Amino acid sequence: LVDVPQQHILAIMSQSNTMDVDPASDNTVAKQASSEEEYELSVQLTMHNSPARCVVGIDNDTIVSGGRKEGEFILWKRMSTPSAAASSSSDKPQNADGDSDAKMSDEASTTDTGFTGSFIFSEDTFHPLVFCAVQHRVASQPARVVSGGNDQRAVIWDIDGNIHQQLSGHGDSVNSVDVTDDGHIVTGSYDSTAKIWNEQGECTATLQGHQHGVEVCSLQSGEIVTGTFKAFNIWSSTGQLSKRIDAAHGHMIRKVRRHPLGFVTCGNDGYVKLWSNTGESLRQVLAHPENGDTPSFVYGLHCLDNGDWISCGEDGTVKCFSSDGYLQQQLRHPSAVWDVSVLPNADIVSACADGCIRVWTKTASRKAPQGTIDEYHAMLEMSRKAQGSEAVNSDQLEPMEVLNEPGKPGEFKMVNDPKRGPSVYQWDGATTQWQYIGEIMGKPNSDADSGGGGGAG
C-alpha cells in the first residue's frame, strides 16, 4: 500500500462502521473547525456539444474531457504556467488514481482564464456514445488514455490523437475501464462480464457472474474488483474469483476506485463505502441522499493518497470528504455531475451534464475574479429555485437580443432562448462570443414566455 499517515488509518479503523452525512449539510461540515482555504470556481470550459461524461486530469496544465456523444474528446491545455508560489510542493498532493448544435470545428478556442481547448479526433472513428475514460498507468509521451463506449470496445489512444489499440470482444457497451500497474487493461461491460487484456491486446480472462453493467478497478495490491447490481467480486490478477460480497449496496454500483486502505464503491443508493482489499467493510457514508425528485445516484469518485475522497452525483454536487468520512465542502453545479478528477496541484475538475468542464481551486492566484464567482452563484440560485417547486421568474430572463452586444470576461446572461428555453450564456473574451453553458431547469412563470424547460443533460 501507499504510505499513509498513521493517524488517518487509526481514525478510520477506530470509528464505528456506519456514518450518515446529514442531508441538510451545506458547504463546510467537519468534525472540527478548520481555517483551511476552501475550493472556489477557477474556470469554466465550454466547448462540449453534449453532456460532459468523463474527465481525466493528465497533469497541472493538461485535461482531457469526453462528451457523451460522437466520440467528442477535448484536450485542454493551460496557456501559461502558474507562478512558482502557486505551484509549490505543499500544493501538490498525489492522486490515488494516478442534444445540441452541430459539432464545432477542430480549431482551438481559447478561454480567457488560461486554457485552450481543441478536439482530439477530427473524425468520429469510435464511441458514438462515450461512457468512460482513464489515464493509462504506464507513463508515456504523449500521455495515453483508455476509453470505452457503446461500440462494444475499449480504445487506447494518446492525447495527440494517435490510436494505439482497440480491444474488441464484449457483446455490449463498455461502460468501465481501468489499467493495472503492469499495463494490463481491465474492461467492464453491459454484457455482464469483465475482461482482462494483456499488453498485446489479447483477452486473457473473462470474469463472469454479474448482473447488468460491470464496474472495474485494479488495486495496488494486485487484485481486481468488479462491481455490479448490489454486489462486488474480488479476483486475482489473473482472473480467479477469491471473494464475493452480495449486499454491498442497496442498488447498482456505479463506480469502484482505489483507496490507500483498499477501495471505495458508490452506487444508486447514495452511499460511498470504504473496503479493505480483502473485502472487509471499513466505513460507509450516505454521501448523496435522495432529495425530493432528485434520486440518490452517485456517479463518480476520486481518492487521494491521504485517504480523503471526492464524490459527485445526480444532485448536482461535488462533495469533498475527509478520510474519516466527514463532509468538508460541497461544490454546487447547475445539473448532474458525471465525473470528477483531481490535478497534482490539488485543483478539482468536474464534468457536468450541462456540457461544461469546471476547475475548482483553493489557490488564490487561480481563482476566478470575484465578479465571475458572484455571477455563478446567482445563476445557481436561480437554477435551484427552478429545480424545486418554484417557477423561473420571467422577469429575471433577458431576451436573446442581449447576446448581440459584447460582454465582460466571464459575464453570465440568463436569457429566454426560443429554441432551448431558459438558458445561461457566458462571454468568452478570447473568442469574443457568448458561449452556451446550459439550460435552466424549470419553465418561465409567464405564459407569454413559455419556451420549454428540461434539464441541461
Secondary structure, DSSP 4 states (H G I P E B T S, - for coil): -----HHHHHHHHHS-SEEPPPTT--S---SS---PPPPEEEEEE---SS-EEEEEEEETTEEEEEESBTT-EEEEEESSPPPTGGG-GGG-PPBTT---SSPPPSS-EE-TTSEEEEES-SS--S-SBEEEEEE-SS--SS-EEEEEETTSEEEEEETTS-EEEEEE--SS-EEEEEE-TTS-EEEEETTS-EEEE-TTS-EEEEE----S--EEEE-TTS-EEEE-BS-EEEE-TTS-EEEEETTSSSSBEEEEEEETTEEEEEETTSEEEEEETT--EEEEEE-S--BTTB---EEEEEEBTTS-EEEEETTSEEEEE-TTS-EEEEEE-SS-EEEEEE-TTS-EEEEETTS-EEEEES-GGGSPPHHHHHHHHHHHHHHHHHHTTPPB-GGGPEEGGGGGS---TT-EEEEEETTTEEEEEEEETTTTEEEEEEEPSS-BSSGGG--------
